[in-house]
Each structure stands twice: as structure tokens, then as C-alpha cells.
Amino acid sequence: MESSLSMLSSLKDDSPRPFVQPHYREAYRLAIYALLCGGQEAYWEYLRAEQVHSFLSEEEIRFILENAKPLVLDDDERGPEEVSPSTYFPTLSDEEVPDLELGWPEVCLQETETSISLLYHPPRKDTPTIKEVVRSQIQEARQLVAIAMDVFTDINIFKEVLRAALRGVAVYILLDDSQVGGFLQMSYSVGIDILNNICVRTVRGPEYQCQSGMKFHGGLEQKFMLVDGRTVLYGSYSFSWSFEKINVSMVLVVTGQLVASFDEEFRRVYARSISPAVPFPPLRRAGLQSPASSQLSLTRIQSRGSGQKRWFWTNIRPADRRSVKLQILTFWLRRRFAPCWSDGAAGRPSRRSNHAVGLQTASF
């Protein structure tokens, strides 16, 4: 299903909009204050006393209790009694806005007609999957891949990002600060940590601070990918196995003038981003080879089992797979039957060692 928006200005209605009273309730602020000071029991007791319906879900209550932290002040700073009242808005920061260090293409889309296509998961009949479109867009990128995502643990999409970086494409990845651990674990598992053309940063949501000094912040819930400043994939799809296989989701593929709004939004979110709290270890450049190489590629995956390291390799050209298997088998046979040479007398191999020699020299 496709729709075209020839002029974005036509979406605006000149008629006056009805006034909507800004929503704020002092009882909500005090209820959260009670929750942080006395736990769930104090929260429910306050709601009963004030005859206020609960406005927090069980998941939100757990999130607040698990993530709230006390305000840390230096000796020369004001005490808890001087902390400003609870607020729904983030506190101002005096930190400098980070630069787009890898560069950013300037694309003029003023006269370009906007086109929007819909993709679904599970996919509709005779339509590609969302993951296929994501990977193909990254493969076609020539200047920029900018990803804002809550969860990024899909190893196949990550490999496409690595290949794009090797082609010289600037890659920016913004991740939810509380979910970055999964991304780091995935990058470690493939033996790649970070590249010169990849910039990975984390984003926190607005901060809520109580008068007691307790505070917590939200997360990054935006999910979109900007390619070359001309195409955007935006929707409810996260880059993870669950969204590829078992979750219901939808994505808009946007081209044209509307892309400029996503371009601006990504840079706004990037401006509030920070470096990951967990640093990347040094890059192992030995594994960085062209995807067309017959050698072991970027996607060497390490796994552990039975107390030993076992290595599995993917993305080996089909023509080379048989050769690699034979080398592994030959190596194993030599390790397995090498002690048999000492079984015979006077330096002569025994019958068992002859059998071992036959296995080692046999042609497969």
C-alpha cells in the first residue's frame, strides 16, 4: 500500500484548534514522592487517602523503584532542602553538543514529492519482510546510515552495518542507554568492537527529579533508520530476533520532502547523546577483510562449550567450505592418532599406528 503527499502544507488546517488544558496534577507529583520515599505501600496509601485513581502501571512502578537514584552533591553545593520541586522536564545541561564527527551529507528535498510505503510483520503476500528491506537499504547506502534504536541485537543487520563502514559509509548508531549492553555483547561475539566509520552513542530520556533529591530518567523509544539523507524506515520494528520472528510490527518507508524532518530529529537526538558507559575494547583489525574474501570474514563467532573454545565460521564461500572442512578433519585426526606412533617396537609403528597413517594420508 502506497500513498503520496504532494504538499505537506496541505495537511495543515487553518481553522482554530480547540483549547486543551495542559495536564498537571499536584496529587500525581505527591504520589510519586510517596512512592520513592516509602515504597509501594506508601504510594497506595496516599492514593486511598486522596481518593485518586492509580495512574502508574505495575511495570512503571517497578521501573521507578529500580532506577531511581539519590542526588549526589558536593560539599560546597546546596543540601536536599534546597533541591527544586519535582519536575516532569529534563534539567538543563552545560555540556557541549557533540559534533557529527563522521560528517553529514547536505541533501535538498524541498521540491521532492513525499512517498510513503507500508511494510508489515508478518509480511503480506508477495511483499518482502521488514528485515530484508532494512538490509537492502544498508547495502545500497553510499554516504550515510543513521540508526536510532531502542534495542539492536540482530547480528545479520549488524554485519551489513560493518560492511557499509568498510565501504566508507559514515554510520551513526544511537541506542537506548539501558539497552546498550545487548549491543556490546553482540559486537564482542563477532570479534568486532568498533570501526573508524562507526559512531556509537547512547541516549537517555527526560529526567524526573523529586524534591527529596531522588531522580530517574526515561529511555529512547524512537525507532528509525536514515539512509543517505533520502530514505527513512520508521515504525515499531526493533533490530532483534524477536521482531524478525515472533512480534507483530509495522514500518513506514519514507522518501521525499518528509525525510528532512527525520534528518533534523536524528540530529536533535544526537545532540543529547552521550558516550557509552561501557567502553569498547581495542579493535582487532586482523578480522577486518573484504566480504568477498575467501578467508574467514568479519563474522567469526566464538562460543564456549565443554570447557573448550570452539570456533564456527560463517560467510565462507560455498566453494571453500569443503576445503575448510577437510582441513579441520585432518587436523583432528592428527591430534587424535599422533600417540599411536610410539606403540611399536624399535621405532616401527604398530598395526594401530599403520591404521592411523592410512587415515591421515587418505584422499577425501
N, C-alpha and C positions, 0 to 999 in steps of 0.2 A: 504494500500500500504506500503510495507516494502522494505528497501534496506540495504545492509550490506557493510561496508567498512572494508576490512580485514587489510589494512595497510594505515594509514594516510599519510605516506611519499609518497605514490603513487600519492597523489593529487598535490604534488609539481612539478612544471615544471622547469627543469634546464635551459631552454633557456632564454637568457637575456630579461628582460622586457623593453618595450618602456619607455622612459623618459617622465614623466608627470610634467609639470611645476607647482610648488606649487602656489596655487591660493591665491593671495592677491592683493587688490586694495585699494589704498590710498583714492580714491573717496568714497568707502563704509564706511571707518572709519570716514571721514569728514561728510558724510550724517547722520550717527548715532549721531555724535556730534551735528549736527544741530537739529536733532530730539529731543534730550534731552535738548538742550538749548532753542529752540524756538517752539517746538511742531511740529505737522504735517505740518502746513503751511510753516515753515522754511525748513522742510525736502523736501517737493515737490518743493519749490523754488530753493533749491540747486541743485536738480536733473535736473531741467529745465535749469539752468544756465550752468551746466557742461555737459549737453546732455548725461546724464546717465540714463539707464532704471532702474525702481524701482526694488529692489532686496528683499524687505520685503513685506510679505503679510499683509493684514489688521489685521489679528489675531496677527501676530508678532509685528506690530506697537502698538497695544493695550497692549500687554504683556509688552513691553519695557516701555511704559509710565506709566503703573500701578505698575510695580515692581522696577523701578529704584529708588535708594536711594542715597542721598548725602554722601560723605565720611566724617566720624566722626573722628576728630583728637583731640588729647590732646593739651594743650597749649604749651608743650615743643616739639611737633612734627612739621614737616615741613608744610608749608601752601599749598594752592591749586596750587600756581605757581610752586611748586616743585614736583607735582604728575607726575608719569611716564606717557608716552603717552598711548593711547588706546591700549588694547591688547585683543587678542582672547583666551588667555590662562589663567588658574587659577593662582592666586597668591600663592606663597609658604606659607605653614603654619608651625609654630613651635610647634603646638600641638602634644602631644604624640598619637601614633596609639593605638586605643582601643583594648583591649585583647578580645579574644573569650572566655568569662568568663564561658560559659557553657560547654566548651570542644569541641573538633572537632575530629572525627574519622579519623584514617590514613588508607586509602584504596589503595592497589596496583592494578592498572588496566593496567599495561604495556603490558601484554600478552593477554589481553581480547579483543575479537573481538567487534568492534563497530556495533551496530544495531540501526536503526532509523525507527520509525513508525510515520505515519501522522494521526492526528485527525482533524476533521473539525466541524465547527458550521455554519449552521445547519448540524447535523450529517448525514453521508451517510447511506444507507440502511444496516441494521444488524450490525451496529457499535455503540459502547457506545458514550455517549456525553462526551465532554471535562470535564465538571464538575464531572461526575461520575468517570472518571479516576483520577482526582485530589483528590477526596475524598477517593477513594480506596487506592491510593498511601500513603496518610497520615495515613490511618488506618493500613496499613502494615508496617509503619515505626517503627524501633526498636532503632535507635541511634540518628538520626538527621533529622530535617526538616528545611531547609533554604530557605526562600522566599524573593525574590527581586521583588517588585511590585509597579507600579505607583499608582493604586487605589485598596484598599482592603476594601470592604463593604459588601461582601457576607457573611451573617450570618451563613449559613449552613457550609461553609468551615471553618469559624472561630470556630464553635463548634467542628469540627473534630480536629482542632489545639489544642483546650483546652483539649480534651480527650487524645490526644497524649502527651501533657505535663503532665497530670495526670499519664500516664503510665511511666513517667520518661524519655521521649524523649526530647532531647535538641532542642529547637525551636528558630530560629533566624528569625526576620522579618525586612526587610529593606523597607522603604516606601519613596515615594517622599515627600519632606519637605512641599510642598504646598498642598498636598492632605491628610496629616495625620489627619486632623480634622474629616474627614468622618470615619476613622478607630476608633478614640477615641469615637466618638458618638455611633458607633455600639457597642463597648465594654461596654460603660456605660449602653446601653439599655438592655443588657442581665444580668446586675448586676455583671459583672466580669471586673476587671480592669487590673490586671497583675498577673502572677504566677512566682514562683521561677524558673521554667524551661523555661520561655519565655523571650527573649531579643528583645525589640522593639526599633529600631533606625531609624533616617531619613537621607536622602541623598540629597544633593544639587548638581546640575550640575556645570560645569566650570563657573567661574566668569568673566564677561566682565567689564572693567573699562575704563572710558574716562579720557582725560587729565583734564577735569573740576572737576574730583572727583566723578562724578555720576557713579554708578555701579549697575549691576544686575546679577543674576545668573540663570542658566537653571535648569532643573529638572531631575528626574530619569525616563528614558523611557524603561529600561530593564524589561522584564517580564519573570522570570523563577523560578522554584522550584527544589531544590536539595534534594533528599531523600536518607539518609544513605550513601551518597558519591558514590552511584552506579547507580542512575537513575536521569534523568533530564527531566523536562517538560518545553519546551521553545517555545515561539511564541508570537502571538498578542493578546492572551486572558488575560483580566484583571479579577480580582476576584470581580465581581459586578453583580447585577441583569441584567443590560443591556446586558452584554456579554453572560449571560446564555440564554436570551430570544430573543433579537432583533438585536444584532450585528453579522456581519459575521467575523469569525476569524479562525485561524489555529494554531495548536500546534504540535511540534515535541516531541516525546517520545524517549529519547536517553539513551542507555546503552552501557557499554564497555569503551574503552580507551578514547573516546572523552569526557566523563564525567569529566575527570581530568581538562580539560580546563575550564569548568564551575565552578568546585571546586575552581580553582585559581582565576577566575574572581570574584566570590562572596566574597572571602576574600579580594581582592583588593578594591571592592566597600565598604565592611565593614570598611576597614581601613580609608576611608574618611567620614564615617558616624558620626553623632552627636546624642546626646540625644534629644528626642522630646522637642520642645519649651514649649508645654503644658504638665505639669507633670501629671502622673497618680495619682488619689486619693488613699487612703488606700484600701487594698484588703479586701473584705467582704468574709471571709473564710466560713461563715455559709452556703453559697450556693455551696461549693465545695464538691460534692458527686460523688460516682461512677455512671457512666452512666447506670448501671444495677439496681440501687437503685429504689425502688418503691416510694421514696419520691420525692419532687419537685427537678428537676435536675438543671444543670448549666444554662438551657435555659429559666429561668423565665424572662418574658418580661413585662416591665412596660409601660403602656400607660395611657394617661390622656384624659378625656372626660367629658363634662358637669360639670366641676369644681370639679370632684371627681377622686380619684385614682381607677383604675380598673386593676386587675391583671389577666393575662392569662398565662396558663402553657402549655408547650409543652413537648414532650418526656415522657409523663406518660404512663406507661404500659397499654395496652388495658384492661387488667383485672381489673385495678384500676380506670379506667375512670368513670364507673358508680357509684362507691362508692364516688368519689370526687364530682360528680355532685349532688348526694343526700345530701351530707354534706352541699354544698353551698345552695341548695334549702331549706333545713331545717333551716339553719341559717337565710336566708332571710325571711321565714315565721314567725319565732320567732320575728324578728325585726319588721315585718310588723304588726302583730296582738297582740303584747305584751300589748299595751294600752287598749285593749278590756277588760282586767280583772277588770278594775276599773269601768266599766259601770253598774254593777249590784248593788243592794241594800244589805246592811247588810253583805257585804263580799261575796255575792253569785254572780257568773258570770252571765251575761245576755245571751240571746239566741245567740247574735253575738259572745260573747266570747266562748260559747259552740262550735260554728262552728269553731272558731279558734283552740280550743283544739283538735277537730277532725282532723283538717288539720295537727296539729303538731304531733299527735300520729299515724297518718295513716302509714301503712307499704307500701312501694313503691316496 
